[in-house]
Amino acid sequence: MSEDPREPQAGLRRYNNRVLPQSSSPIIVAENLTKVYASGRIEVMALRGISFTVTPGEFVAIVGPSGSGKSTLFYLLGGLTRATSGRVVIDGVDFASLNDAERTRLRKHRIGFVFQKFNLLPTLSAMGNIELAYEVSGRREPMDRAYLDHLCDLLSITGRLKHRPSELSGGEQQRVAIARALITRPAIVLADEPTGNLDTKNSDAVLHMLQRSNQELGQTTLMITHNPEAAAVAGRILHMRDGEIVRVENGTRATNMTSPAVEITSTGAPAAV
């Protein structure tokens, strides 16, 4: 009898060896990823042949202590660095087959980033930061204002858009950063320690927003965190240690978030999909 991949210890070889063909098309494929950092004559193996897939619309958390390799994995999945060996395939496109300009273009169009330090430009208002992200994405069509209004309502920042980052709380800054990541309608949202600089109340609010936007907007979400409690909001949790995935389990979302995904139309109204 084959192993049940839902069991915590089952099928770990799927994560640390080759990816087997799947019946459905994954939006993220990590296959035999290794990353070696050299410091003089010393080589440090940050990733040790990790393999996994993520299906469209899934919320996956990667959790592990400092030095486990999770941040290195984040940079590889976002095309921000190259693997020593193995490959990353995003929505059917192998990052290794692209030059720097093509990889940048893929990131702009398919991936939204949420970082721990917010990375908002201090001289621009919240709205200015969101508008700049849209302009940089290279999209030719005008920004969908109804969609922006829906995002701001979803993130509870509607009345804060004219304020600069220094005039916003940490939680508000992170929610602006999430709106900036989502405004281009990316297929994938990569969040790196999105609650790392927040207190408990704001952390809970941001996690709820990530969870809700994943469900309502149908975007694939992959979150890196050192906090198992934060990871629990995901549908699937991959535990990392020493550059390998050592345990797999379901999060609370798999049982608690059962509503169908919805898609936001051009009018800003949700339509069931």
Secondary structure per residue as TSV (DSSP state, phi and psi in degrees):
chain	resnum	aa	ss	phi	psi
A	1	M	-	360.0	136.5
A	2	S	-	-73.1	156.1
A	3	E	-	-71.8	146.4
A	4	D	-	-85.2	112.9
A	5	P	T	-64.6	-10.4
A	6	R	T	-81.1	-16.9
A	7	E	S	-71.1	142.0
A	8	P	T	-54.6	-40.4
A	9	Q	T	-102.6	1.1
A	10	A	T	-80.2	142.1
A	11	G	T	68.5	25.5
A	12	L	T	-63.2	-25.1
A	13	R	H	-63.6	-21.8
A	14	R	H	-67.1	-23.8
A	15	Y	H	-95.4	-22.3
A	16	N	H	-118.7	17.6
A	17	N	S	-141.4	-157.2
A	18	R	-	-71.9	148.8
A	19	V	-	-80.6	127.6
A	20	L	-	-84.8	150.7
A	21	P	-	-56.0	139.4
A	22	Q	-	-113.7	151.7
A	23	S	S	-72.1	-32.8
A	24	S	S	-102.3	154.2
A	25	S	-	-84.2	115.2
A	26	P	-	-73.8	152.9
A	27	I	S	-90.4	-23.8
A	28	I	E	-126.8	129.3
A	29	V	E	-127.0	121.1
A	30	A	E	-111.4	121.3
A	31	E	E	-127.4	118.0
A	32	N	E	50.6	42.5
A	33	L	E	-73.7	125.4
A	34	T	E	-126.7	149.1
A	35	K	E	-141.8	122.6
A	36	V	E	-116.9	126.1
A	37	Y	E	-102.2	133.2
A	38	A	E	-105.9	133.2
A	39	S	E	-130.1	94.6
A	40	G	T	67.5	-124.9
A	41	R	T	-91.8	-1.3
A	42	I	E	-96.7	132.0
A	43	E	E	-112.5	132.9
A	44	V	E	-114.0	122.5
A	45	M	E	-86.6	103.7
A	46	A	E	-82.0	-36.0
A	47	L	E	-128.7	141.1
A	48	R	E	-123.1	65.1
A	49	G	E	73.8	45.8
A	50	I	E	-79.2	138.9
A	51	S	E	-137.6	135.5
A	52	F	E	-166.9	166.1
A	53	T	E	-129.0	156.2
A	54	V	E	-129.5	129.5
A	55	T	-	-87.6	154.8
A	56	P	T	-56.5	133.8
A	57	G	T	83.9	0.1
A	58	E	-	-80.5	150.7
A	59	F	E	-112.8	111.5
A	60	V	E	-118.1	134.6
A	61	A	E	-111.4	138.5
A	62	I	E	-114.5	117.3
A	63	V	E	-122.6	144.5
A	64	G	-	177.7	162.8
A	65	P	-	-73.4	171.4
A	66	S	T	-57.7	133.8
A	67	G	T	88.9	3.1
A	68	S	S	-78.9	-16.9
A	69	G	S	104.5	0.8
A	70	K	H	-67.2	-38.0
A	71	S	H	-69.6	-37.5
A	72	T	H	-59.9	-42.5
A	73	L	H	-62.2	-40.3
A	74	F	H	-57.6	-47.3
A	75	Y	H	-65.8	-34.4
A	76	L	H	-69.1	-43.2
A	77	L	H	-67.4	-29.7
A	78	G	T	-87.4	1.6
A	79	G	T	69.1	22.6
A	80	L	S	-88.8	-12.8
A	81	T	S	-152.7	166.8
A	82	R	-	-103.7	146.3
A	83	A	-	-74.6	150.7
A	84	T	S	-68.5	-40.0
A	85	S	E	-152.9	166.6
A	86	G	E	90.4	-173.7
A	87	R	E	-147.9	156.1
A	88	V	E	-120.8	124.5
A	89	V	E	-115.6	121.5
A	90	I	E	-112.6	114.5
A	91	D	T	51.5	43.0
A	92	G	T	87.5	-3.0
A	93	V	E	-110.5	124.7
A	94	D	E	-80.3	118.4
A	95	F	G	-54.7	-35.6
A	96	A	G	-66.5	-19.5
A	97	S	G	-85.4	-3.1
A	98	L	S	-104.9	147.6
A	99	N	-	-83.0	179.4
A	100	D	H	-60.6	-43.0
A	101	A	H	-65.3	-41.0
A	102	E	H	-67.7	-38.1
A	103	R	H	-66.6	-39.6
A	104	T	H	-62.8	-42.5
A	105	R	H	-63.7	-40.5
A	106	L	H	-63.0	-42.0
A	107	R	H	-61.0	-44.9
A	108	K	H	-60.8	-38.2
A	109	H	H	-92.2	-25.2
A	110	R	H	-117.2	-16.6
A	111	I	E	-127.6	133.7
A	112	G	E	-110.7	133.0
A	113	F	E	-107.4	137.0
A	114	V	E	-124.7	120.3
A	115	F	E	-109.4	159.1
A	116	Q	T	-62.3	-37.1
A	117	K	T	-93.2	13.3
A	118	F	-	69.9	-49.3
A	119	N	-	57.7	37.6
A	120	L	-	-83.9	141.9
A	121	L	-	-73.7	122.0
A	122	P	T	-68.2	-22.3
A	123	T	T	-86.7	-8.3
A	124	L	S	-105.8	152.2
A	125	S	-	-71.4	172.1
A	126	A	H	-57.5	-44.5
A	127	M	H	-62.4	-41.4
A	128	G	H	-60.7	-39.4
A	129	N	H	-64.2	-40.4
A	130	I	H	-68.5	-43.9
A	131	E	H	-64.5	-38.5
A	132	L	H	-63.3	-41.9
A	133	A	H	-60.0	-38.3
A	134	Y	H	-68.3	-41.8
A	135	E	H	-64.2	-42.7
A	136	V	H	-64.9	-27.8
A	137	S	T	-65.0	-18.1
A	138	G	T	81.8	10.2
A	139	R	-	-70.6	140.6
A	140	R	-	-87.5	-31.0
A	141	E	S	-74.5	150.1
A	142	P	-	-62.6	153.0
A	143	M	-	-60.0	136.2
A	144	D	-	-78.3	101.6
A	145	R	H	-66.9	-33.1
A	146	A	H	-65.7	-38.1
A	147	Y	H	-67.0	-41.5
A	148	L	H	-61.4	-43.4
A	149	D	H	-59.4	-41.0
A	150	H	H	-65.1	-42.7
A	151	L	H	-60.1	-46.5
A	152	C	H	-65.3	-35.6
A	153	D	H	-67.5	-42.5
A	154	L	H	-60.3	-37.9
A	155	L	H	-96.2	0.8
A	156	S	T	58.1	45.7
A	157	I	-	-125.5	13.9
A	158	T	G	-54.8	-42.2
A	159	G	G	-87.4	8.3
A	160	R	G	-116.5	5.8
A	161	L	T	-70.3	-23.4
A	162	K	T	-85.4	-6.1
A	163	H	S	-88.4	146.6
A	164	R	-	-80.2	160.5
A	165	P	G	-51.8	-37.7
A	166	S	G	-65.7	-16.8
A	167	E	G	-97.9	4.9
A	168	L	S	-113.1	151.7
A	169	S	-	-72.2	167.4
A	170	G	H	-59.1	-42.0
A	171	G	H	-63.8	-40.0
A	172	E	H	-67.1	-39.9
A	173	Q	H	-61.6	-41.2
A	174	Q	H	-67.7	-36.0
A	175	R	H	-70.0	-33.5
A	176	V	H	-64.0	-41.1
A	177	A	H	-62.1	-35.7
A	178	I	H	-68.2	-42.9
A	179	A	H	-60.6	-40.6
A	180	R	H	-61.2	-38.5
A	181	A	H	-71.3	-31.5
A	182	L	H	-91.4	-17.3
A	183	I	T	-62.5	-26.9
A	184	T	T	-87.2	5.6
A	185	R	-	54.9	52.8
A	186	P	-	-69.5	150.7
A	187	A	S	-71.6	-27.9
A	188	I	E	-130.0	135.6
A	189	V	E	-114.3	120.8
A	190	L	E	-107.1	120.5
A	191	A	E	-117.6	121.1
A	192	D	E	-105.5	105.4
A	193	E	S	48.3	54.5
A	194	P	T	-66.2	-14.5
A	195	T	T	-111.8	8.8
A	196	G	T	-61.4	-29.5
A	197	N	T	-106.1	16.6
A	198	L	S	-115.9	153.4
A	199	D	-	-76.7	177.4
A	200	T	H	-61.0	-43.8
A	201	K	H	-62.9	-47.3
A	202	N	H	-70.7	-33.5
A	203	S	H	-60.4	-46.4
A	204	D	H	-61.0	-40.0
A	205	A	H	-65.5	-43.4
A	206	V	H	-67.2	-41.8
A	207	L	H	-62.4	-40.4
A	208	H	H	-63.2	-39.9
A	209	M	H	-66.7	-41.5
A	210	L	H	-62.3	-42.1
A	211	Q	H	-64.6	-44.3
A	212	R	H	-70.0	-41.0
A	213	S	H	-67.5	-34.6
A	214	N	H	-61.5	-42.1
A	215	Q	H	-73.2	-45.7
A	216	E	H	-80.6	-33.9
A	217	L	H	-97.2	-8.6
A	218	G	-	70.5	20.2
A	219	Q	-	-87.7	142.9
A	220	T	E	-71.8	129.4
A	221	T	E	-122.1	129.7
A	222	L	E	-126.8	119.3
A	223	M	E	-116.8	130.5
A	224	I	E	-96.9	132.0
A	225	T	E	-156.0	154.2
A	226	H	S	-96.1	-5.1
A	227	N	-	-102.7	110.4
A	228	P	H	-60.2	-31.4
A	229	E	H	-67.2	-39.6
A	230	A	H	-66.4	-40.6
A	231	A	H	-63.0	-25.2
A	232	A	T	-64.0	-17.0
A	233	V	T	-74.3	-14.9
A	234	A	S	-78.0	165.3
A	235	G	S	-78.9	-31.3
A	236	R	E	-139.4	139.9
A	237	I	E	-123.0	125.6
A	238	L	E	-106.3	118.1
A	239	H	E	-92.7	127.8
A	240	M	E	-112.4	147.3
A	241	R	E	-156.8	133.9
A	242	D	T	52.5	40.9
A	243	G	T	79.2	10.1
A	244	E	E	-132.4	157.6
A	245	I	E	-88.5	119.0
A	246	V	E	-108.3	-14.3
A	247	R	E	-158.3	145.2
A	248	V	E	-130.3	135.2
A	249	E	E	-150.2	165.0
A	250	N	E	-83.7	147.0
A	251	G	-	-94.6	-177.5
A	252	T	T	-69.5	-27.2
A	253	R	H	-61.4	-31.6
A	254	A	H	-60.8	-27.6
A	255	T	H	-111.0	-26.9
A	256	N	H	-94.7	-22.3
A	257	M	-	-109.7	87.7
A	258	T	-	-107.8	0.8
A	259	S	S	-68.4	149.2
A	260	P	-	-67.2	149.5
A	261	A	-	-66.9	152.3
A	262	V	E	-126.1	160.0
A	263	E	E	-118.1	137.6
A	264	I	E	-86.3	123.1
A	265	T	-	-80.4	175.1
A	266	S	T	-65.4	-16.6
A	267	T	T	-88.9	-5.6
A	268	G	S	90.7	-3.7
A	269	A	-	-88.9	139.1
A	270	P	E	-75.5	140.8
A	271	A	E	-126.1	130.8
A	272	A	E	-64.2	143.1
A	273	V	-	-128.7	360.0
